[in-house]
Structure formats: C-alpha cells, structure tokens
Amino acid sequence: MTWLEAFKECFGHRAQLLALRRYVQGLLSDSARKSMEAMLGRVTEPGSYQAFQHFITDAPWDTDCVWRRLRGLIPEREGLLLFDGTSFPKQGKQSVGVVRQYCGALGKIANCQVAVTAALWTEARAYLLGTALYLPEEWLTSSARTRARIPTSVSFQEKWRQALTLLRQVRASGFMITGVLADAEFGDIGLFRAMLHRLRLTYAVGISSHVTVFRGTPRLVWRTVVRRGRPRKHPELAADVRAVSVESVAAAARPRTWRRISWRNRREGRQWTVACLAIRVTPAHDWRHRRLAPEIWLLCERDLGDTPRTKYYFVALPTTATLTQIVRFAHQRWAIEQQYQELKTELGLDHFEGRTFPGWHHHVVLTAITYNFLQAERAHVHAGLTFPAVRAIVQEIFTAYLFAQRPQYLKRIDALRSVQLRI
C-alpha cells in the first residue's frame, strides 16, 4: 500500500515494515476484539506472535517520527482543531497511567487511562493528528517509570498543557487552524483560553456552571496609591460591578430573551432543538491579577425535556455573530463523538492490553495511521462511504498485495478446485 510506504523512514528494517502491514491489516479486520492475539488470527500472512508482540512492546521505533509523517500525509490542511480527554476503562492497575479518576466512558470514577487527543475537523471529515497519554504524578516515581518504561524526559503535564503542546505540533506541521473546540475540562482553565487569545484563534469551549464572569466589559476606576517613590494609578472595579457565576446569569435572564435554535447533524440527519441565550461577558478569573480578559460570548443552552439541563460555553466569535452562528459553531464537536465511535468500536483504540508507555504509544499511532487512511479514502472515493465498505475495499487490496508477493498461493488455490471432498 502506498500509504504505508510513506512511513519507511520511521522504521529500522524490513521486518518492522512487514509488522506494520500486519498490524494495520489486523486493525482493519472484522475481529471484534483488537488485541494482538485476536488480530493475528485475521491476518492473511500472520508470522509469529512473538515477532508481532515485539514490534509493539519492545521494538525501538520512534512514534514522534510516525506522527510527523502522518500529519504530512493528511490531504486536507485547514479546519477546526477539536481537543478531547478520552478515557480507557481498565480492570486492573498495572497498565501505564491507570489510576482511579473520572472515566467519561463510564460516567463515574473508575480505574482508567486518560489521553488528550487532537483532531482536525474539516466540516466533512475528522482526522486524528495527535495524542498524549495523561500520567498522574504517582506514575512518575522511579519504580513506576522502571515498571512501565517511562522515559526520564517525560514530566508531569496537566491535560490543558498537553492540549497546547499538541496545538503547537499541529500548527508546525503546516495546518491552517481556524478555531478550537473543547469541553469544560479545558474550557474552565483561564490560562488555556488566554493562550488561544494570544494565538488569535476563535474558540468554543464548554465551562462549568460555577465559572464567574462580569456582564459586558466591567467599568474600572483608577485610584492613586501612594507608596515608596512617586504615586501610582491602581485600577479597581467600580462600586456597582460584581462578578457572578454563569449559572446566575442564566437564571436572571428573562424568559423572552431565550430563543429556540435547531441544527442538524449532516451525517446522521438527526435534528436537535434547544433554548439558547448568548450574552457578551468578561471572564472574571484574570481579575485576581488585576488584568481583564477579553470580552467574549457566554452561550447558555437549555434542553427542552421534562427535566431541562443547562450547559454553558465561552465562544470567542466577533460581536456581530448571530445566535444561530454561535450555536452551530459550538456544536461542531459532535464530529469527535462520531470519530471515537469508529476508533474504539471498529479499530480498537481502547483495546490495547499491554502495560508499557512505548507499547501504548505504538498502538495508538498505528490506530491513527489506519483511521486517517480510511478518512483519506472516503475523501477520494465517496464522501458518504461507510466504514465497513472502506474496510472491505482495503481487505481486498491487502489480499491482492499478498497474491502479488506470493504467486504460488494462486497455484495452490487453483489446484484445490479439482479436489473432490466427501462429507
């Protein structure tokens, strides 16, 4: 396959390239469980299990090289960058990065791994451009590093910092990022939003109900403070200015200010309708350091069911943006849900059973190679092509490649036609 040939420079010798083909073929197989043993049983020319396992867990190939090459192969170069913290539930505690923490897949505190992922959304397809395994501090002790083979160069990073690292890597690869979308795990962090402003990126991020804001841009008064040296002007909030939670803002809004907005998921055809409110606010977090954050939109969104739930977003769009534009921009995150459904259920992103840091990263980047190849094929062949259809095409390609490399197999098949079977 031409797609895999592009990764030659990242692997040391021919045996690794053959293992790469086997692994990708295994990920594309119809095996319900994408563990190494299950995948090997579906590969047309499997080889030994020991060699297959060694390629993932022990072979010293560089995942950073593979990610750089993979980003260079993506055919579409402009779009929104979607950040997400995806979790992988685990039964035990031996897999690298596993602790008891919030698991989005289960909706509760449980043993799991968590990874930060960055995906490019082009309004037609999503491409996985990077991942970072979140390592709690207990996994960075000397004994834990030795057990999980975590390099000494890896230090603790909060998830929002990992997301910004991925953003820099993606931009350095030549992508034109037109905006950023993320949930409250990232949106609650003032430093994360401040960096997006510094990079002049539009964004829509979820936030928690307790986040505080000023309505509009708060009025400041300047008072003269006399200390050592000459007097200085010191900014203070005007007497009538108070920071309030976004939940309070939504509760105080008059019913007639809420509007019903509908939008449709283009791929599934499903339509959503919610009650929305958008108000210009200034996040209050920076005022602790006597700085004002830029004024942005606060989007409040309420379900229309019997027990309505309100969600909150900060949206950095121009003041001229309409409510419909704000809502539709914020809700492009549905693409990440569609992507994870295929990555996990079809390609086995969360099926890896190894315990080491290198093994986890090897599995994930090979899953990304496979997924992005499928997306590129959809772009070339037909935008509405389903995953099973693409998988069938690719399996035919692998079979044709096998017969091209092993022409004697055709002779054996032809000879079997004359064999009379008695049952």
Secondary structure, DSSP 8 states (H G I E B T S, - for coil): -HHHHTTGGGSSSHHHHHHHHHHHHHHHS--SS-SHHHHHTT-SS---HHHHHHHHHT----HHHHHHHHHHH-S--EEEEEEEEEEEE-SSS-STT-EEEEETTTTEEEEEEEEEEEEEE-SS-EEEEEEEE---GGGGSHHHHHHHT--TT-----HHHHHHHHHHHHHHTT-EEEEEEE-HHHHT-HHHHHHHHHTT-EEEEEE-TT-EEEESS--EEEEEE--SSS-EEEEEE-TT---EEHHHHHHHS-GGG-EEEEEE-TTT--EEEEEEEEEEEEESGGGGGT-----EEEEEEE--SSS--EEEEEE---TT--HHHHHHHHGGGHHHHHHHHIIIIIT-TT-----SHHHHHHHHHHHHHHHHHHHHHHHHH-TT--HHHHHHHHHHHHHHHHHHH-THHHHHHHHHTT-----
